[in-house]
Amino acid sequence: MSDSSAQLRPRDERPLYDLLIIGAGINGAGFARDAAGRGLSVALCEKDDLAQGTSSRSGKLIHGGLRYLEYCEFRLVREALKERSVMLKKAPHIIWPMRFVLPHSPEQRPAWLVRAGLFLYDHLGGKDDLLPGSRGLDLRRCPEGEAIKDDYPKGFEYADCWVDDARLVVLNALDAARLGADVYTRAACTRATRRADRWELELTDTRSGEVRSLAARAVINAAGPWVDKVLKGAFDQGGKDRVKLVKGSHIVLPKRYATANSYLLQNDDKRVIFVNPYEGDKLLVGTTDIVYEGDPDRVAIDEREIDYLLGVVNRYFATPYTRDDVLTSFSGIRPLFDDAQDNPSAVTRDYVFDVADDDGKAPLLSVFGGKITTYRKLAEHGLDKLAPYLPAMGKTWNETAPLPGGDMPGADFEAFLEGLQCDYPWLEETTATRYARLYGTIARGILGEARDYADLGEHLGADLYAVEARYLVDHEWACSAADILERRTKLYLVMSESETERVAAWVAREVEAPVGARAAAGVDSVAAS
């Protein structure tokens, strides 16, 4: 595996890449993996941590977008449903099927309309769809109805998939690095100058302020909510903003029903809210849809959003939730292409590309919109648009190639988990499952020859031990406790303040330690398989 601590080179050694990608959310990481696999020399830069923005604050679903059918987004839904099956095979450790129960509320949509939409949803994905079709439910008689008020006796059930969104980004970046890409985190693109055959660029370390230079034959601006800001800043391009920023907020509640299904709840404003099992004993509830005009770096949930989400949940659930039940919350900004829709829920989730080459000079491709489910197709289509400028670029390759950790025979996660538990019988079931879900087949490389918990090093809190934290620092670009606990493991949900401080102190020591000292201690022998 490439060393994840790649350093920026000094000015006088300005390297020339085929492609520089700005923004390491899901679109940027997807571009990097695809391009590196096509034989291009690639650099991926991100001003923060991988997935620190929108791509770790989504609803965490790989789905076709059932409600998009109301807006006649048939191409988008068809593509997303096809990608749902593709992604299930590529990353069975971080993506898995879920059943969604939709209690019927006739005030919003008549039953025949819901049934017709589900029929389309069942068939738009084509013959390769891996998930079972929808069905009607009598909520008075089935276990899924026990959590729902008697006011809603009828319901429907359909299938979609869960995804660990931040892990999806990290795994794409890992594979891009394996294929030769250089990944620079905490490195903002702050200046870009177009020459006839290349871009000359400066990256600024957002911690030290150090500036480094590089060059690239082509640039992709995949900065998400910051795409217009990058254009006006580093590239000095004016003009009207083409991204509509829409805030989506989620709250986390205790899970109080026994079944494993999710719920899709219709609201009287025609929107829908997902209630999904989350991290074992919790529920993830969202999302809101609010046009946002503030700083994307400072986005946060507001009181009205909390009331809104609780109101929808309490409309349907038999046992009410209060503000005291809210365990935590997060908000993200969806960078949607501005198609002049007044209703944020009606703004297209499709993606749009803009290629600017200034009469045949080095191209700049900017990405507007998109959704996590279709990131792989977005990358394919975007690179196809750059093909005339990059003749050395190979063909599309990654539809069947598994993501790191996903190389399980038959994409059978349960069989893999059983094998991992046999190999490490001393691991508690919850810990073994967590390792299997986060890392897939990489888990064996992290655990190595460990025979008991003492072999995992210092206990940092919950079931986090030094060997796992060390792997994340040395191979997955983690530089802070938040990188580890929020985006790579979600252990912040179960750790105390003192445990979080312990992790922060440990990371500070490890990040500052010389590479040679870590290697002498055997750190770099932890290899991802």
Secondary structure as the mmCIF struct_conf table of DSSP 4:
data_model
#
loop_
_struct_conf.conf_type_id
_struct_conf.id
_struct_conf.beg_label_comp_id
_struct_conf.beg_label_asym_id
_struct_conf.beg_label_seq_id
_struct_conf.end_label_comp_id
_struct_conf.end_label_asym_id
_struct_conf.end_label_seq_id
TURN_TY1_P TURN_TY1_P1 SER A 4 SER A 5
HELX_LH_PP_P HELX_LH_PP_P1 ALA A 6 PRO A 10
HELX_RH_3T_P HELX_RH_3T_P1 ARG A 11 GLU A 13
STRN STRN1 LEU A 16 ILE A 22
BEND BEND1 GLY A 25 GLY A 25
HELX_RH_AL_P HELX_RH_AL_P1 ILE A 26 GLY A 37
TURN_TY1_P TURN_TY1_P2 ARG A 38 GLY A 39
STRN STRN2 VAL A 42 CYS A 45
BEND BEND2 LYS A 47 ASP A 49
TURN_TY1_P TURN_TY1_P3 LEU A 50 ALA A 51
BEND BEND3 GLY A 53 GLY A 53
HELX_RH_3T_P HELX_RH_3T_P2 THR A 54 SER A 56
BEND BEND4 ARG A 57 SER A 58
STRN STRN3 LEU A 61 ILE A 62
HELX_RH_3T_P HELX_RH_3T_P3 LEU A 66 TYR A 71
TURN_TY1_P TURN_TY1_P4 CYS A 72 CYS A 72
HELX_RH_AL_P HELX_RH_AL_P2 PHE A 74 LYS A 90
TURN_TY1_P TURN_TY1_P5 PRO A 92 ILE A 94
STRN STRN4 ILE A 95 PRO A 103
TURN_TY1_P TURN_TY1_P6 PRO A 106 GLN A 108
BEND BEND5 ARG A 109 ARG A 109
HELX_RH_AL_P HELX_RH_AL_P3 ALA A 111 LEU A 124
TURN_TY1_P TURN_TY1_P7 GLY A 125 GLY A 125
TURN_TY1_P TURN_TY1_P8 LYS A 127 ASP A 128
BEND BEND6 LEU A 131 LEU A 131
STRN STRN5 ARG A 135 ASP A 138
TURN_TY1_P TURN_TY1_P9 LEU A 139 ARG A 141
BEND BEND7 CYS A 142 CYS A 142
HELX_RH_3T_P HELX_RH_3T_P4 PRO A 143 GLY A 145
TURN_TY1_P TURN_TY1_P10 GLU A 146 ALA A 147
STRN STRN6 ILE A 148 ILE A 148
TURN_TY1_P TURN_TY1_P11 ASP A 150 ASP A 151
STRN STRN7 LYS A 154 VAL A 163
HELX_RH_AL_P HELX_RH_AL_P4 ASP A 165 ARG A 178
TURN_TY1_P TURN_TY1_P12 LEU A 179 GLY A 180
STRN STRN8 ASP A 182 TYR A 184
BEND BEND8 THR A 185 ARG A 186
STRN STRN9 ALA A 187 ARG A 194
BEND BEND9 ALA A 196 ASP A 197
STRN STRN10 TRP A 199 ASP A 205
TURN_TY1_P TURN_TY1_P13 THR A 206 SER A 208
STRN STRN11 VAL A 211 ASN A 221
HELX_RH_3T_P HELX_RH_3T_P5 GLY A 224 TRP A 226
HELX_RH_AL_P HELX_RH_AL_P5 VAL A 227 LYS A 232
TURN_TY1_P TURN_TY1_P14 GLY A 233 PHE A 235
BEND BEND10 GLY A 239 GLY A 239
STRN STRN12 VAL A 243 PRO A 254
BEND BEND11 ALA A 258 THR A 259
STRN STRN13 SER A 262 GLN A 266
TURN_TY1_P TURN_TY1_P15 ASP A 268 ASP A 269
BEND BEND12 LYS A 270 LYS A 270
STRN STRN14 VAL A 272 TYR A 278
TURN_TY1_P TURN_TY1_P16 GLU A 279 ASP A 281
STRN STRN15 LYS A 282 GLY A 286
STRN STRN16 ILE A 290 VAL A 291
BEND BEND13 GLY A 294 GLY A 294
HELX_RH_3T_P HELX_RH_3T_P6 PRO A 296 ARG A 298
HELX_RH_AL_P HELX_RH_AL_P6 GLU A 303 TYR A 316
STRN STRN17 PHE A 317 PHE A 317
BEND BEND14 ALA A 318 THR A 319
HELX_RH_3T_P HELX_RH_3T_P7 ARG A 323 ASP A 325
STRN STRN18 THR A 328 PHE A 337
BEND BEND15 ASP A 342 ASN A 343
HELX_RH_3T_P HELX_RH_3T_P8 PRO A 344 ALA A 346
BEND BEND16 VAL A 347 VAL A 347
BEND BEND17 ASP A 350 ASP A 350
STRN STRN19 TYR A 351 ALA A 356
TURN_TY1_P TURN_TY1_P17 ASP A 358 GLY A 360
BEND BEND18 LYS A 361 ALA A 362
STRN STRN20 LEU A 364 GLY A 369
HELX_RH_3T_P HELX_RH_3T_P9 ILE A 372 THR A 374
HELX_RH_AL_P HELX_RH_AL_P7 TYR A 375 LEU A 386
HELX_RH_3T_P HELX_RH_3T_P10 ALA A 387 TYR A 389
TURN_TY1_P TURN_TY1_P18 PRO A 391 ALA A 392
BEND BEND19 GLU A 399 THR A 400
HELX_LH_PP_P HELX_LH_PP_P2 ALA A 401 LEU A 403
TURN_TY1_P TURN_TY1_P19 PRO A 404 GLY A 405
HELX_RH_3T_P HELX_RH_3T_P11 PRO A 409 ALA A 411
HELX_RH_AL_P HELX_RH_AL_P8 PHE A 413 ASP A 423
TURN_TY1_P TURN_TY1_P20 PRO A 425 TRP A 426
BEND BEND20 LEU A 427 LEU A 427
HELX_RH_AL_P HELX_RH_AL_P9 GLU A 429 TYR A 439
TURN_TY1_P TURN_TY1_P21 GLY A 440 THR A 441
HELX_RH_AL_P HELX_RH_AL_P10 ILE A 442 LEU A 447
TURN_TY1_P TURN_TY1_P22 GLY A 448 GLU A 449
BEND BEND21 ASP A 452 ASP A 452
HELX_RH_3T_P HELX_RH_3T_P12 TYR A 453 LEU A 456
BEND BEND22 GLU A 458 GLU A 458
STRN STRN21 HIS A 459 GLY A 461
TURN_TY1_P TURN_TY1_P23 ALA A 462 ASP A 463
STRN STRN22 LEU A 464 TYR A 465
HELX_RH_AL_P HELX_RH_AL_P11 ALA A 466 HIS A 475
BEND BEND23 GLU A 476 GLU A 476
BEND BEND24 SER A 480 SER A 480
HELX_RH_AL_P HELX_RH_AL_P12 ALA A 481 ALA A 482
HELX_RH_PI_P HELX_RH_PI_P1 ASP A 483 ARG A 488
BEND BEND25 THR A 489 THR A 489
HELX_RH_3T_P HELX_RH_3T_P13 LEU A 491 LEU A 493
TURN_TY1_P TURN_TY1_P24 VAL A 494 VAL A 494
HELX_RH_AL_P HELX_RH_AL_P13 GLU A 497 GLU A 512
BEND BEND26 ALA A 513 ALA A 513
HELX_RH_AL_P HELX_RH_AL_P14 VAL A 515 ALA A 520
TURN_TY1_P TURN_TY1_P25 ALA A 521 GLY A 522
HELX_RH_3T_P HELX_RH_3T_P14 VAL A 523 SER A 525
#
